Amino acid sequence: MPIVSDAFRQQAPWWGGDLQSLRNTLRAPPPPIAGERLFLQMADGSGDRLWALYNPGSDADKPLVILIHGLAGCEESSYIIHGTGYFQRHGYATLRLNLRGAGPSRPTCTLQSHAGRSRDLHDAIQALPHALVSRGIVVVGFSLSGNMSLKFAAEYGDELPLRALATVSAPLDLALTSANMLRPRNTLYNRKLLRDFCRECLAPGALVSAPERAAIKSARNFMELDDNFVAPRNGYHDAYDYWANCQALEYLSQIRQPTLLLHAQDDPIVPIKPYLDYDWAANPRLFPVLTRRGGHVGFHAAENRTYHLDSVLKFLAQLA
């Protein structure tokens, strides 16, 4: 069983998992960072294009860092902007990728991203100019995109110049995470995330049938949304079939690139149990970092530092 450490120290007054998690939305977002707009064509014949923002790095020897938002997020999410500025200050080129149907990508995408849509990340990287990936790439996936990124690494890591992967607050077991969201104490999280994601699914550009629209509008939680919309739309029998085939837990043993997995015990959204139960020694390329505090994509430390970004930077430095 991996050690759950006290290495992360919370920044006052953001005590506990809930306040750590909510700080990203309770505080004013950081100033936007301009970048070069890229449109990345998907290779599935849908005509969908993902929007991305690219910023060159000051150190040409460092790989490109691809930052991927979580559920209902986009390039404008505060943790994505913070991550961009952080890696830019350390000389890395960065790419902020909007997943299919997310944020700016909505008008140019008829379809919608989901937890297992790892082929989209493969196609996006393949669509990048060669010069951008010539020094390799590092994928940093937050929350639900962390699950997708782990699946991507297992399936396509050897086909692409993937040097390393890092996830922050990634759900490894989708069924367990969905059940956790149904707890009464998570009612507000469920309501906010569900509302934002359903709005995204129905925004202009999305191609949904009348029954799908009805299923989206009537969903009271992610169990119902996955069962009645996400699963059937993507060829799965039901929510359980979708979760079983897409959850990262089933793919960890196949990952061959150095992978950092950062998670907090007090994360109110994603349970830590799968991290504690997994046999990490079975794959020496996986490096779990578990902390008692930090919340969900929180890790707001003293002196306005972000523990998770410091951890990723240290991890990359050890691989250089």
Backbone torsions as a table, in degrees:
resi	resn	phi	psi	omega
1	MET	NA	130.0	-179.6
2	PRO	-67.2	155.8	-179.1
3	ILE	-81.9	133.1	172.4
4	VAL	-95.2	114.1	-170.1
5	SER	-102.0	167.4	174.2
6	ASP	-102.8	24.2	-175.7
7	ALA	-63.0	-32.8	179.1
8	PHE	-86.0	129.9	178.0
9	ARG	-115.4	126.4	-174.7
10	GLN	-68.8	151.3	174.6
11	GLN	-93.8	126.7	175.4
12	ALA	-65.9	144.2	2.3
13	PRO	-96.8	24.8	-174.2
14	TRP	-88.7	70.3	-177.0
15	TRP	-89.9	133.4	174.1
16	GLY	89.2	164.2	-174.1
17	GLY	-63.4	-36.6	-177.9
18	ASP	-69.2	-47.7	-179.5
19	LEU	-67.7	-36.8	174.8
20	GLN	-59.5	-41.8	-178.9
21	SER	-69.4	-39.7	-173.5
22	LEU	-82.4	-13.9	-176.7
23	ARG	-57.1	-35.6	-178.7
24	ASN	-61.5	-27.0	-179.6
25	THR	-102.8	-24.7	-179.4
26	LEU	-78.4	-29.4	177.8
27	ARG	-90.3	153.2	177.5
28	ALA	-61.1	141.0	-179.4
29	PRO	-66.6	153.1	177.8
30	PRO	-67.7	159.6	178.1
31	PRO	-59.2	142.6	-179.9
32	PRO	-64.9	153.4	177.8
33	ILE	-114.6	117.7	-179.5
34	ALA	-67.5	154.5	178.1
35	GLY	-158.9	175.1	177.8
36	GLU	-82.4	125.8	-178.1
37	ARG	-79.9	129.1	176.9
38	LEU	-121.9	145.2	176.6
39	PHE	-118.2	117.8	-171.2
40	LEU	-110.0	115.6	-174.5
41	GLN	-76.2	131.4	173.5
42	MET	-78.9	148.3	-172.7
43	ALA	-100.2	18.9	-176.0
44	ASP	-97.9	5.8	179.3
45	GLY	83.1	1.9	-179.0
46	SER	-76.6	-21.1	-173.9
47	GLY	83.5	-1.5	-178.9
48	ASP	-67.0	142.6	176.6
49	ARG	-129.1	132.5	176.2
50	LEU	-90.8	139.4	175.9
51	TRP	-89.9	142.7	177.4
52	ALA	-145.0	157.7	175.8
53	LEU	-120.1	125.7	-178.4
54	TYR	-111.4	138.3	173.3
55	ASN	-130.8	124.4	179.2
56	PRO	-68.0	156.6	178.4
57	GLY	-101.8	161.9	180.0
58	SER	-84.0	-14.4	179.3
59	ASP	-114.1	104.8	-174.9
60	ALA	-67.3	-13.6	-179.3
61	ASP	-86.6	-9.1	-177.1
62	LYS	-91.5	149.0	-179.0
63	PRO	-71.7	165.6	174.1
64	LEU	-77.2	130.2	176.7
65	VAL	-98.6	118.5	178.0
66	ILE	-99.8	118.0	-179.1
67	LEU	-101.5	127.0	-175.8
68	ILE	-124.3	125.1	-176.3
69	HIS	-71.8	166.9	177.1
70	GLY	-91.8	-167.9	-177.7
71	LEU	-56.2	129.5	178.3
72	ALA	64.7	13.7	176.2
73	GLY	-98.3	-175.3	177.7
74	CYS	-169.0	-169.9	-179.7
75	GLU	-60.1	-19.1	-178.4
76	GLU	-90.6	-4.2	178.4
77	SER	-62.0	140.4	-173.7
78	SER	-59.4	-39.1	-178.3
79	TYR	-69.8	-26.4	176.0
80	ILE	-74.4	-42.2	177.6
81	ILE	-64.8	-44.0	177.5
82	HIS	-59.4	-44.7	-179.7
83	GLY	-62.8	-40.1	178.5
84	THR	-60.8	-51.2	179.9
85	GLY	-60.9	-38.6	-178.5
86	TYR	-62.9	-52.4	-177.9
87	PHE	-70.5	-29.6	174.8
88	GLN	-63.0	-42.3	180.0
89	ARG	-64.5	-22.3	179.7
90	HIS	-101.5	16.9	169.8
91	GLY	90.5	1.8	-176.5
92	TYR	-87.2	140.3	165.5
93	ALA	-72.7	146.2	-176.9
94	THR	-131.5	151.6	173.3
95	LEU	-133.3	121.1	175.4
96	ARG	-96.0	110.9	-174.2
97	LEU	-100.2	125.6	172.2
98	ASN	-92.1	119.0	-178.4
99	LEU	-67.7	170.8	-173.5
100	ARG	-58.0	120.0	178.5
101	GLY	83.4	1.6	-176.4
102	ALA	-95.8	134.1	173.8
103	GLY	51.0	-125.3	-178.6
104	PRO	-61.9	-21.5	-179.2
105	SER	-74.6	-13.4	-174.8
106	ARG	-58.3	-48.2	-176.7
107	PRO	-63.8	-21.7	-177.6
108	THR	-107.5	15.8	179.0
109	CYS	-132.1	125.6	174.8
110	THR	-84.2	-27.6	-176.4
111	LEU	-101.0	177.9	-172.8
112	GLN	-128.0	142.4	176.5
113	SER	-70.2	158.9	172.2
114	HIS	-150.5	178.4	-170.3
115	ALA	-61.1	-24.9	-176.3
116	GLY	-110.2	11.3	-174.3
117	ARG	-81.2	60.9	-176.7
118	SER	-71.0	-25.9	179.6
119	ARG	-62.9	-28.9	178.9
120	ASP	-62.5	-40.8	179.1
121	LEU	-66.9	-40.5	175.3
122	HIS	-57.3	-49.0	-177.5
123	ASP	-66.2	-37.5	179.4
124	ALA	-63.2	-43.7	179.4
125	ILE	-66.5	-40.2	178.4
126	GLN	-63.0	-29.0	-178.4
127	ALA	-82.0	-9.9	-179.7
128	LEU	-73.0	147.1	173.7
129	PRO	-57.7	142.7	-175.7
130	HIS	-57.5	-37.1	-177.3
131	ALA	-59.7	-29.2	-177.5
132	LEU	-74.1	-26.7	-175.9
133	VAL	-112.3	10.2	-175.2
134	SER	-66.0	-23.8	177.3
135	ARG	-98.7	10.8	-179.3
136	GLY	91.8	172.8	-179.8
137	ILE	-132.2	152.4	171.9
138	VAL	-125.4	126.3	178.9
139	VAL	-100.4	129.6	175.2
140	VAL	-119.8	108.8	-177.3
141	GLY	-107.4	130.9	-178.6
142	PHE	-103.9	134.6	174.3
143	SER	54.5	-125.1	-174.1
144	LEU	-62.4	-31.9	177.2
145	SER	-69.2	-19.8	173.8
146	GLY	-64.7	-41.3	174.9
147	ASN	-59.1	-49.8	-179.9
148	MET	-61.3	-38.2	-178.8
149	SER	-67.1	-37.4	177.3
150	LEU	-66.6	-42.1	175.7
151	LYS	-62.0	-42.7	177.9
152	PHE	-58.7	-45.6	-178.5
153	ALA	-62.0	-40.6	180.0
154	ALA	-66.1	-37.9	-174.4
155	GLU	-86.5	-37.0	-169.8
156	TYR	-127.8	2.3	-175.2
157	GLY	-56.6	-34.7	-178.0
158	ASP	-82.7	-12.5	179.7
159	GLU	-87.4	-16.6	-172.2
160	LEU	-125.6	162.1	-179.4
161	PRO	-77.4	53.4	-179.3
162	LEU	-81.3	113.7	-178.7
163	ARG	-90.0	-32.8	-178.8
164	ALA	-164.5	165.2	-179.9
165	LEU	-139.7	144.4	174.5
166	ALA	-138.9	138.9	176.8
167	THR	-124.3	148.5	179.4
168	VAL	-126.9	117.1	177.7
169	SER	59.3	40.4	-178.6
170	ALA	-81.4	134.0	172.3
171	PRO	-76.1	122.6	178.0
172	LEU	-89.1	-30.3	-178.7
173	ASP	-119.1	104.7	-174.0
174	LEU	-70.2	-35.1	178.9
175	ALA	-65.7	-44.2	179.7
176	LEU	-65.0	-39.7	178.9
177	THR	-65.9	-42.0	178.3
178	SER	-62.9	-40.4	177.5
179	ALA	-64.2	-39.1	179.3
180	ASN	-62.9	-35.8	179.7
181	MET	-67.7	-18.5	179.5
182	LEU	-83.1	-7.8	178.8
183	ARG	-64.0	141.4	-179.1
184	PRO	-54.2	-35.1	-177.7
185	ARG	-67.8	-15.3	179.6
186	ASN	-105.1	17.2	-178.2
187	THR	-56.6	-44.0	-177.4
188	LEU	-69.0	-39.1	176.2
189	TYR	-61.4	-46.7	-178.9
190	ASN	-60.0	-46.0	-176.8
191	ARG	-63.8	-44.2	-177.6
192	LYS	-68.8	-49.0	-178.0
193	LEU	-66.3	-40.8	179.8
194	LEU	-64.5	-44.3	179.6
195	ARG	-60.3	-45.8	-177.7
196	ASP	-67.0	-40.9	-178.4
197	PHE	-70.6	-40.5	178.6
198	CYS	-64.8	-38.2	176.2
199	ARG	-61.6	-40.4	178.0
200	GLU	-64.0	-41.0	-179.0
201	CYS	-64.8	-24.7	-175.6
202	LEU	-107.7	2.4	-177.3
203	ALA	-68.5	158.8	179.4
204	PRO	-53.5	132.0	-176.8
205	GLY	113.1	-30.5	-179.0
206	ALA	-72.9	136.6	178.0
207	LEU	-103.2	102.4	-179.6
208	VAL	-130.4	142.8	177.9
209	SER	-79.0	169.3	177.8
210	ALA	-60.5	-45.1	176.6
211	PRO	-62.7	-37.6	178.4
212	GLU	-65.9	-41.7	177.8
213	ARG	-60.0	-42.0	179.1
214	ALA	-64.9	-39.9	-180.0
215	ALA	-65.5	-39.8	179.4
216	ILE	-65.4	-46.4	-176.5
217	LYS	-68.7	-28.4	-176.3
218	SER	-91.4	-9.9	-177.2
219	ALA	-63.6	129.9	178.3
220	ARG	-100.2	-12.3	179.5
221	ASN	-160.6	175.4	-176.4
222	PHE	-73.1	-24.1	173.7
223	MET	-59.3	-48.2	-179.6
224	GLU	-69.0	-40.3	-179.9
225	LEU	-64.7	-44.9	179.5
226	ASP	-66.0	-38.8	-176.1
227	ASP	-71.0	-37.9	-171.5
228	ASN	-103.7	-13.1	-179.5
229	PHE	-128.4	-61.2	-173.8
230	VAL	-62.2	-49.6	-176.6
231	ALA	-62.7	-56.7	-177.9
232	PRO	-64.2	-34.2	-179.7
233	ARG	-64.4	-31.1	-174.4
234	ASN	-106.1	17.0	172.0
235	GLY	85.9	15.0	177.7
236	TYR	-100.1	150.2	-175.8
237	HIS	-65.6	-45.3	179.5
238	ASP	-159.1	-174.0	-177.4
239	ALA	-59.9	-40.2	-178.0
240	TYR	-66.3	-37.4	176.6
241	ASP	-66.0	-42.2	177.0
242	TYR	-61.2	-48.9	-179.7
243	TRP	-62.6	-45.9	-176.1
244	ALA	-62.5	-36.0	-177.2
245	ASN	-85.2	-17.4	-174.2
246	CYS	-112.2	-13.7	-174.2
247	GLN	-72.6	140.1	-174.7
248	ALA	-59.7	-28.1	-177.0
249	LEU	-54.3	-31.4	-178.0
250	GLU	-80.8	-7.1	-173.3
251	TYR	-118.0	-9.4	-174.1
252	LEU	-58.4	-37.9	-176.6
253	SER	-66.7	-18.3	-175.6
254	GLN	-94.9	-4.8	-177.4
255	ILE	-76.0	131.7	-176.6
256	ARG	-115.9	-1.7	177.5
257	GLN	-101.5	151.1	176.4
258	PRO	-56.2	127.6	-173.0
259	THR	-134.9	123.0	176.7
260	LEU	-98.4	130.0	178.2
261	LEU	-123.2	108.8	-176.7
262	LEU	-104.9	129.2	-178.7
263	HIS	-152.0	149.8	-179.1
264	ALA	-109.8	141.8	-179.6
265	GLN	-65.8	-30.4	-177.6
266	ASP	-95.0	18.5	174.3
267	ASP	-60.7	118.9	-176.9
268	PRO	-77.2	-15.1	-174.4
269	ILE	-101.0	-46.5	-176.0
270	VAL	-108.5	114.5	-179.6
271	PRO	-64.2	147.1	-179.6
272	ILE	-85.3	-13.0	-173.3
273	LYS	-50.9	-45.7	179.2
274	PRO	-60.6	-30.3	177.3
275	TYR	-69.5	-37.3	-178.3
276	LEU	-75.8	-29.8	-175.8
277	ASP	-87.0	-20.4	-173.7
278	TYR	-72.9	145.1	178.2
279	ASP	-87.7	86.3	-175.8
280	TRP	-66.5	-25.3	-179.9
281	ALA	-66.2	-17.4	-178.7
282	ALA	-71.8	-19.7	177.2
283	ASN	-135.4	100.5	-175.7
284	PRO	-69.5	-3.3	177.8
285	ARG	-87.7	-3.3	-179.1
286	LEU	-103.4	133.6	-176.6
287	PHE	-128.6	91.1	178.4
288	PRO	-76.6	136.8	173.5
289	VAL	-124.4	108.1	-175.0
290	LEU	-112.8	133.0	-179.0
291	THR	-123.7	155.5	179.4
292	ARG	-71.9	-34.1	-177.0
293	ARG	-120.1	165.9	176.9
294	GLY	140.7	-24.0	179.2
295	GLY	67.8	-157.2	-179.5
296	HIS	-103.6	113.3	-175.1
297	VAL	48.8	43.1	177.8
298	GLY	-104.1	-96.7	177.2
299	PHE	57.8	39.5	178.3
300	HIS	-84.2	108.7	-172.4
301	ALA	-99.6	175.6	178.6
302	ALA	-60.2	155.8	179.4
303	GLU	60.1	30.0	176.3
304	ASN	59.0	26.2	176.0
305	ARG	-86.4	157.4	177.5
306	THR	-114.5	109.6	-172.8
307	TYR	-60.1	-39.2	-176.3
308	HIS	-67.5	-37.7	178.9
309	LEU	-71.1	-38.8	175.0
310	ASP	-60.6	-38.5	-179.6
311	SER	-66.2	-41.9	178.5
312	VAL	-64.4	-43.2	-179.8
313	LEU	-62.5	-43.7	177.6
314	LYS	-62.1	-40.3	179.3
315	PHE	-61.8	-44.9	-179.8
316	LEU	-66.9	-37.3	179.5
317	ALA	-63.6	-35.7	179.2
318	GLN	-70.2	-23.4	-179.9
319	LEU	-86.9	-19.0	-175.5
320	ALA	-65.4	NA	NA
